[in-house]
Amino acid sequence: MPLDKKKIKEELEKERDILLEEMKDMGKLNPETGEWEATPEEQDIPEADQNDMADRFSNFEEKSSMIRDLGARLNNILRALKGVNRESFGKCEVCKKPIEAARLAANPAARTCKEHLNS
Protein backbone atom coordinates (compact mmCIF):
# COMPACT_ATOMS: atom_id res chain seq x y z
CA MET A 1 0.00 0.00 0.00
CA PRO A 2 1.51 3.38 -0.99
CA LEU A 3 2.23 6.01 1.62
CA ASP A 4 -0.46 8.61 2.14
CA LYS A 5 1.98 11.52 2.11
CA LYS A 6 -0.81 14.08 2.40
CA LYS A 7 -2.01 12.49 5.65
CA ILE A 8 1.57 12.17 6.94
CA LYS A 9 2.21 15.84 6.13
CA GLU A 10 -0.95 16.83 8.02
CA GLU A 11 0.16 14.79 11.04
CA LEU A 12 3.63 16.37 10.93
CA GLU A 13 2.17 19.88 10.72
CA LYS A 14 -0.19 19.14 13.61
CA GLU A 15 2.67 17.87 15.78
CA ARG A 16 4.85 20.84 14.76
CA ASP A 17 2.15 23.26 15.89
CA ILE A 18 1.66 21.45 19.21
CA LEU A 19 5.41 21.45 19.89
CA LEU A 20 5.70 25.15 19.07
CA GLU A 21 2.87 25.99 21.49
CA GLU A 22 4.47 23.92 24.27
CA MET A 23 7.84 25.54 23.66
CA LYS A 24 6.36 29.06 23.65
CA ASP A 25 5.00 28.36 27.15
CA MET A 26 8.51 27.56 28.41
CA GLY A 27 10.81 29.79 26.46
CA LYS A 28 11.51 31.80 23.36
CA LEU A 29 13.36 31.45 20.09
CA ASN A 30 16.67 33.29 20.06
CA PRO A 31 16.75 35.01 16.65
CA GLU A 32 20.55 35.22 16.69
CA THR A 33 21.21 31.52 17.23
CA GLY A 34 17.97 30.00 15.96
CA GLU A 35 17.85 27.96 19.19
CA TRP A 36 15.04 27.82 21.73
CA GLU A 37 15.95 29.02 25.21
CA ALA A 38 14.09 28.62 28.47
CA THR A 39 12.86 31.77 30.12
CA PRO A 40 13.09 32.20 33.88
CA GLU A 41 9.97 32.44 35.99
CA GLU A 42 8.77 35.96 36.74
CA GLN A 43 9.65 36.97 40.27
CA ASP A 44 6.69 38.62 41.94
CA ILE A 45 8.49 39.64 45.13
CA PRO A 46 11.52 41.93 45.01
CA GLU A 47 13.68 40.06 47.52
CA ALA A 48 13.43 36.30 47.36
CA ASP A 49 15.08 34.08 49.95
CA GLN A 50 17.55 31.32 49.07
CA ASN A 51 14.84 28.66 48.94
CA ASP A 52 12.83 30.69 46.44
CA MET A 53 15.94 31.25 44.34
CA ALA A 54 16.79 27.54 44.43
CA ASP A 55 13.24 26.67 43.35
CA ARG A 56 13.43 29.17 40.48
CA PHE A 57 16.79 27.76 39.38
CA SER A 58 15.48 24.20 39.53
CA ASN A 59 12.41 25.19 37.52
CA PHE A 60 14.60 26.93 34.94
CA GLU A 61 16.84 23.87 34.61
CA GLU A 62 13.77 21.66 34.13
CA LYS A 63 12.43 24.01 31.44
CA SER A 64 15.84 24.03 29.74
CA SER A 65 15.93 20.25 29.64
CA MET A 66 12.39 20.03 28.28
CA ILE A 67 13.12 22.64 25.61
CA ARG A 68 16.19 20.67 24.49
CA ASP A 69 14.09 17.51 24.13
CA LEU A 70 11.20 19.27 22.42
CA GLY A 71 13.62 21.18 20.19
CA ALA A 72 15.20 17.95 19.01
CA ARG A 73 11.76 16.54 18.23
CA LEU A 74 10.78 19.77 16.44
CA ASN A 75 13.92 19.60 14.30
CA ASN A 76 13.03 16.03 13.29
CA ILE A 77 9.50 17.15 12.39
CA LEU A 78 10.79 20.09 10.33
CA ARG A 79 13.25 17.84 8.55
CA ALA A 80 10.48 15.37 7.74
CA LEU A 81 8.24 18.17 6.45
CA LYS A 82 11.00 19.33 4.10
CA GLY A 83 11.45 15.81 2.74
CA VAL A 84 7.89 14.47 2.72
CA ASN A 85 7.52 14.94 -1.04
CA ARG A 86 10.84 13.32 -1.90
CA GLU A 87 10.88 9.82 -3.31
CA SER A 88 13.18 8.72 -0.49
CA PHE A 89 10.65 9.74 2.19
CA GLY A 90 9.40 6.74 4.15
CA LYS A 91 12.50 4.71 3.41
CA CYS A 92 15.05 3.71 6.03
CA GLU A 93 18.16 5.91 5.95
CA VAL A 94 20.28 2.82 6.71
CA CYS A 95 18.96 -0.01 4.51
CA LYS A 96 16.79 2.04 2.11
CA LYS A 97 13.84 -0.35 2.58
CA PRO A 98 10.36 1.05 3.30
CA ILE A 99 9.74 1.99 6.92
CA GLU A 100 6.92 -0.06 8.42
CA ALA A 101 3.50 1.59 8.03
CA ALA A 102 2.75 1.16 11.75
CA ARG A 103 6.03 2.88 12.63
CA LEU A 104 5.27 5.81 10.34
CA ALA A 105 1.75 6.02 11.74
CA ALA A 106 3.15 6.23 15.26
CA ASN A 107 6.04 8.52 14.30
CA PRO A 108 5.63 10.26 10.94
CA ALA A 109 9.14 11.72 11.31
CA ALA A 110 10.76 8.27 11.60
CA ARG A 111 13.97 8.03 9.60
CA THR A 112 14.72 4.33 10.04
CA CYS A 113 12.90 1.02 10.03
CA LYS A 114 12.43 -0.90 13.28
CA GLU A 115 15.49 -3.01 12.56
CA HIS A 116 17.73 0.07 12.42
CA LEU A 117 15.94 2.04 15.13
CA ASN A 118 19.09 2.49 17.21
CA SER A 119 21.51 2.96 14.32
C-alpha positions, 0 to 999 in steps of 0.5 A: 500500500503506498504512503499517504503523504498528504495524511503524513504531512498533516500529522507532521504539521499538527505535531509541529504546531503542538510542539511550538505551542508547548515551547512558547510556554517555556521559552523563546526562540533566540533570533541570533542563534535559531535555538530555543531558550528557556525563560526564567519564571517571573519573580513577583516579590523583590527580595526572594530568599535562598529557597525561592531562588533555588526553586526558580533555578530548579524550575529553569533547569527543568524548562531548559531540559524540556526545551532541548528535548522538544527542540530535538523533536521539532527539528526532526519534524521540520526535517520530515516536512521538508522531505515528505515529497521526496521519493526517499521519504518513508525509506530507512536511511540505513537499509533504504527499505520502506519503513513499516507503516505502523512505525510511520503512523506512530512517528511520521518523522521516523527516519529508520525502520524498526530493525535500524531504530538504534543505528 
